[in-house]
Amino acid sequence: MPASHKGTGRVTAFSMFGPVFGYASNLVDGLQTAYVGPLTPGVRWPKLWQMATRCCRATAQDREKAQWIITQASRAFIMSADLVVKLPKAAWHMEPGERRIDVVDWSNHHALVVGNMTIPALTSEQLAMKHTYYPQYLDD
């Protein structure tokens, strides 16, 4: 895996349990890869993994958690659920130190990369924490 991931294309920003997350996808070595990561300042990617752990069944393995994350990102893109903004063409960057999980062709993706994401085109208002009725999925 490269030390960092970046691209320019369609990106979706959506809120989930307070923080805002970014979602982009890219064809890598012939396989569709989903990139999902927090955009809200101070929120790091392990928080996303913690949310998946809390929302999946207790015995869920990493692949199932990754599939849950892709489902949430796809839900925001397709249904505009908890949508902050869709950008048809924007630059995005994921910091080094991410985690990659194979998802075996889940929701038209073969892999998920979670990491700390940056989308420079977004405003501080778009990146700010959003109201949630379910803070228990975010809180430590």
ZANUTI-567729 format. One line per 10 residues: number of its first residue (from 0); their letters; for each residue x, y, z negated of N, C-alpha, C, CB. Coordinates in steps of 0.05 Angstrom, whole numbers, plus 5000, padded with zeros to 4 digits. Glycine has a CB too. Layout:
NUM	A	X Y Z X Y Z X Y Z X Y Z; ...
//
This chain:
0	MPASHKGTGR	5017 4976 5000 5000 5000 5000 5018 5025 5000 4981 5000 4976; 5009 5046 5014 5023 5071 5014 5023 5083 4986 5012 5090 5034; 5042 5101 4981 5043 5114 4954 5019 5132 4950 5068 5131 4952; 5007 5142 4971 4982 5158 4968 4966 5155 4993 4989 5188 4962; 4941 5161 4991 4922 5159 5014 4911 5186 5020 4899 5138 5008; 4907 5192 5045 4895 5217 5053 4883 5214 5080 4916 5240 5053; 4865 5232 5086 4852 5232 5112 4836 5257 5117 4835 5207 5115; 4824 5258 5140 4806 5279 5147 4782 5266 5160 4819 5301 5166; 4758 5271 5151 4734 5259 5162 4710 5265 5144 4738 5229 5165; 4690 5248 5147 4666 5251 5132 4671 5245 5103 4643 5233 5144
10	VTAFSMFGPV	4663 5263 5085 4665 5258 5056 4639 5265 5043 4688 5275 5044; 4633 5251 5022 4609 5255 5006 4618 5260 4977 4590 5231 5008; 4607 5281 4965 4611 5286 4936 4584 5282 4923 4622 5316 4931; 4585 5266 4901 4560 5259 4887 4566 5258 4857 4549 5232 4896; 4545 5263 4841 4549 5262 4812 4539 5235 4802 4534 5285 4798; 4552 5225 4781 4543 5200 4769 4550 5202 4739 4557 5176 4782; 4529 5203 4722 4532 5205 4693 4548 5229 4685 4545 5179 4683; 4547 5251 4700 4560 5276 4693 4582 5284 4712 4572 5273 4666; 4603 5268 4715 4625 5276 4733 4617 5275 4762 4649 5259 4729; 4632 5289 4779 4628 5289 4808 4650 5271 4819 4629 5318 4820
20	FGYASNLVDG	4642 5254 4838 4660 5236 4851 4660 5241 4881 4652 5206 4845; 4682 5234 4894 4685 5236 4922 4684 5209 4935 4710 5251 4930; 4674 5207 4959 4673 5182 4974 4681 5188 5003 4645 5169 4972; 4700 5173 5013 4708 5174 5041 4714 5145 5049 4734 5192 5045; 4713 5140 5075 4721 5114 5084 4739 5117 5109 4696 5097 5091; 4755 5097 5113 4775 5098 5134 4781 5070 5144 4801 5113 5124; 4788 5067 5169 4796 5042 5180 4826 5039 5175 4789 5040 5211; 4834 5018 5160 4861 5013 5153 4868 4985 5162 4867 5018 5123; 4887 4982 5180 4895 4956 5190 4872 4939 5199 4910 4941 5168; 4853 4952 5213 4829 4939 5224 4807 4933 5204 4838 4913 5236
30	LQTAYVGPLT	4810 4941 5179 4790 4936 5158 4780 4963 5147 4802 4919 5135; 4754 4964 5143 4742 4989 5133 4747 4990 5103 4711 4990 5139; 4759 5012 5094 4766 5016 5066 4750 5040 5055 4796 5020 5062; 4738 5036 5032 4724 5057 5018 4743 5070 4997 4697 5047 5004; 4743 5096 4996 4759 5110 4976 4739 5126 4958 4780 5130 4990; 4740 5120 4932 4722 5134 4914 4739 5142 4890 4699 5115 4905; 4735 5167 4882 4750 5177 4858 4737 5202 4847 4778 5182 4865; 4744 5208 4822 4732 5231 4809 4744 5257 4820 4738 5231 4779; 4727 5277 4822 4735 5304 4831 4734 5324 4808 4716 5313 4854; 4718 5319 4788 4714 5337 4765 4741 5339 4750 4692 5328 4746
40	PGVRWPKLWQ	4750 5364 4746 4775 5367 4731 4774 5353 4704 4781 5397 4727; 4796 5340 4697 4798 5326 4671 4787 5298 4671 4784 5342 4651; 4774 5289 4692 4764 5262 4693 4783 5246 4711 4734 5261 4705; 4793 5224 4700 4812 5207 4715 4798 5181 4724 4836 5200 4697; 4810 5168 4744 4797 5145 4756 4790 5122 4737 4814 5135 4778; 4806 5117 4715 4797 5095 4697 4769 5100 4685 4817 5093 4674; 4760 5125 4684 4733 5130 4675 4712 5118 4694 4728 5161 4672; 4717 5119 4720 4700 5106 4740 4699 5076 4735 4709 5113 4768; 4721 5064 4730 4722 5036 4725 4707 5029 4699 4752 5026 4724; 4710 5046 4679 4695 5042 4654 4665 5043 4659 4703 5064 4633
50	MATRCCRATA	4656 5061 4676 4627 5063 4683 4618 5037 4696 4621 5087 4701; 4634 5027 4715 4626 5002 4728 4625 4979 4708 4647 4996 4751; 4644 4978 4690 4644 4957 4670 4619 4958 4652 4669 4960 4652; 4611 4982 4645 4587 4986 4628 4561 4980 4643 4586 5014 4616; 4561 4984 4669 4536 4981 4685 4533 4953 4697 4535 5002 4706; 4554 4938 4699 4553 4911 4709 4548 4891 4686 4579 4904 4725; 4542 4867 4693 4538 4846 4673 4564 4841 4658 4527 4820 4685; 4562 4831 4634 4585 4828 4616 4607 4810 4629 4577 4817 4590; 4599 4791 4645 4618 4772 4656 4628 4780 4684 4606 4745 4658; 4621 4804 4693 4629 4813 4720 4659 4814 4723 4617 4841 4726
60	QDREKAQWII	4668 4804 4746 4696 4805 4753 4702 4832 4768 4705 4781 4770; 4727 4837 4774 4735 4862 4787 4720 4866 4814 4765 4862 4792; 4717 4845 4830 4703 4848 4856 4675 4858 4852 4703 4821 4871; 4660 4848 4833 4633 4857 4828 4632 4886 4819 4619 4838 4807; 4651 4894 4802 4652 4921 4793 4658 4940 4817 4674 4925 4771; 4676 4931 4834 4683 4947 4858 4659 4949 4876 4707 4934 4873; 4644 4927 4879 4620 4928 4896 4599 4947 4884 4607 4900 4898; 4597 4948 4858 4579 4967 4845 4587 4996 4851 4578 4963 4814; 4613 5002 4850 4623 5029 4857 4616 5036 4885 4653 5030 4852; 4621 5018 4904 4615 5023 4932 4585 5027 4936 4624 5000 4950
70	TQASRAFIMS	4569 5012 4921 4540 5015 4923 4531 5043 4914 4525 4994 4906; 4543 5053 4893 4536 5080 4884 4544 5101 4904 4549 5086 4856; 4568 5098 4915 4577 5117 4936 4560 5116 4961 4606 5112 4943; 4553 5092 4969 4536 5089 4993 4508 5100 4988 4534 5059 5001; 4498 5096 4964 4471 5106 4956 4471 5137 4959 4464 5098 4927; 4493 5149 4950 4494 5178 4952 4495 5187 4981 4519 5189 4937; 4511 5173 4997 4514 5180 5025 4488 5175 5041 4537 5164 5038; 4476 5152 5038 4453 5144 5054 4428 5157 5044 4450 5114 5054; 4423 5156 5018 4398 5165 5006 4399 5194 4995 4389 5147 4985; 4423 5206 4995 4428 5232 4983 4421 5232 4953 4411 5253 4997
80	ADLVVKLPKA	4424 5209 4940 4418 5207 4911 4441 5220 4896 4415 5177 4903; 4435 5239 4879 4454 5253 4863 4475 5267 4880 4468 5235 4843; 4467 5274 4904 4485 5286 4923 4493 5314 4914 4473 5287 4951; 4518 5320 4916 4528 5348 4912 4532 5361 4939 4555 5348 4896; 4546 5347 4957 4549 5358 4984 4560 5336 5002 4568 5382 4984; 4551 5337 5028 4563 5320 5049 4578 5339 5067 4541 5304 5064; 4602 5332 5073 4619 5348 5092 4625 5330 5116 4645 5358 5078; 4618 5339 5140 4622 5322 5164 4651 5319 5171 4607 5333 5187; 4668 5338 5164 4696 5336 5170 4712 5353 5149 4703 5346 5199; 4725 5339 5131 4740 5352 5110 4765 5336 5104 4723 5357 5085
90	AWHMEPGERR	4785 5349 5095 4810 5336 5086 4805 5325 5058 4834 5355 5087; 4817 5302 5052 4816 5291 5026 4843 5277 5020 4792 5270 5023; 4848 5274 4994 4874 5263 4986 4869 5247 4960 4896 5285 4982; 4882 5225 4958 4881 5209 4934 4909 5207 4922 4869 5180 4939; 4912 5214 4897 4938 5214 4884 4949 5186 4882 4936 5226 4855; 4976 5183 4881 4988 5157 4877 4978 5146 4850 5019 5158 4878; 4979 5119 4847 4971 5106 4822 4943 5095 4823 4973 5126 4800; 4933 5091 4847 4905 5081 4851 4904 5051 4847 4895 5089 4879; 4880 5041 4849 4875 5012 4847 4860 5003 4871 4859 5005 4821; 4868 4981 4884 4855 4970 4908 4843 4943 4901 4875 4968 4931
100	IDVVDWSNHH	4818 4939 4910 4803 4914 4905 4790 4905 4931 4782 4917 4883; 4794 4880 4939 4781 4869 4962 4752 4863 4955 4795 4843 4972; 4733 4871 4973 4705 4868 4967 4690 4849 4987 4691 4895 4967; 4705 4837 5005 4694 4817 5023 4670 4827 5038 4688 4792 5008; 4673 4847 5055 4652 4857 5072 4627 4865 5057 4646 4837 5093; 4630 4882 5037 4608 4892 5021 4599 4919 5032 4615 4893 4991; 4575 4922 5039 4564 4948 5049 4582 4959 5071 4562 4968 5026; 4590 4942 5090 4607 4949 5112 4635 4958 5105 4594 4971 5128; 4644 4950 5082 4672 4955 5073 4685 4929 5066 4672 4975 5048; 4711 4928 5070 4727 4905 5063 4743 4909 5038 4746 4898 5086
110	ALVVGNMTIP	4748 4934 5031 4764 4940 5007 4755 4966 4995 4794 4941 5013; 4760 4969 4969 4755 4994 4954 4782 5003 4943 4734 4990 4932; 4787 5028 4946 4810 5041 4932 4798 5062 4913 4831 5053 4952; 4803 5059 4887 4795 5079 4868 4820 5094 4859 4780 5066 4844; 4817 5119 4855 4840 5136 4846 4830 5164 4842 4863 5135 4867; 4848 5181 4834 4842 5209 4829 4842 5223 4856 4862 5222 4809; 4819 5235 4863 4815 5246 4890 4814 5276 4889 4790 5234 4902; 4822 5288 4911 4820 5317 4915 4808 5322 4943 4849 5330 4913; 4788 5340 4943 4776 5350 4968 4778 5380 4967 4746 5339 4972; 4799 5392 4980 4804 5421 4977 4780 5438 4985 4828 5428 4994
120	ALTSEQLAMK	4763 5429 5003 4741 5446 5013 4719 5451 4992 4729 5433 5037; 4719 5436 4970 4698 5439 4950 4704 5462 4931 4695 5413 4934; 4683 5475 4921 4685 5497 4903 4686 5487 4874 4662 5517 4906; 4694 5504 4856 4694 5496 4827 4666 5490 4817 4707 5518 4810; 4646 5503 4828 4618 5498 4820 4610 5470 4829 4599 5519 4832; 4618 5462 4853 4612 5435 4863 4626 5413 4847 4619 5433 4892; 4649 5419 4836 4665 5400 4821 4658 5398 4792 4694 5406 4824; 4643 5417 4782 4636 5418 4753 4618 5395 4745 4623 5445 4747; 4621 5388 4719 4603 5367 4708 4574 5374 4712 4609 5363 4677; 4558 5354 4717 4529 5357 4722 4514 5346 4698 4521 5344 4749
130	HTYYPQYLDD	4489 5354 4696 4472 5344 4674 4467 5314 4679 4445 5359 4673; 4466 5299 4657 4458 5271 4659 4440 5263 4636 4484 5253 4659; 4422 5245 4642 4405 5234 4621 4418 5209 4608 4377 5227 4633; 4440 5201 4619 4453 5176 4611 4482 5180 4603 4451 5155 4633; 4488 5197 4583 4516 5202 4576 4530 5178 4564 4517 5225 4556; 4515 5158 4555 4527 5134 4543 4545 5119 4562 4506 5116 4532; 4541 5122 4588 4558 5109 4608 4585 5123 4612 4544 5106 4634; 4586 5148 4603 4610 5164 4606 4626 5166 4581 4603 5192 4616; 4613 5169 4558 4626 5174 4533 4643 5149 4524 4606 5180 4511; 4665 5156 4511 4682 5134 4501 4670 5121 4476 4710 5145 4494
//
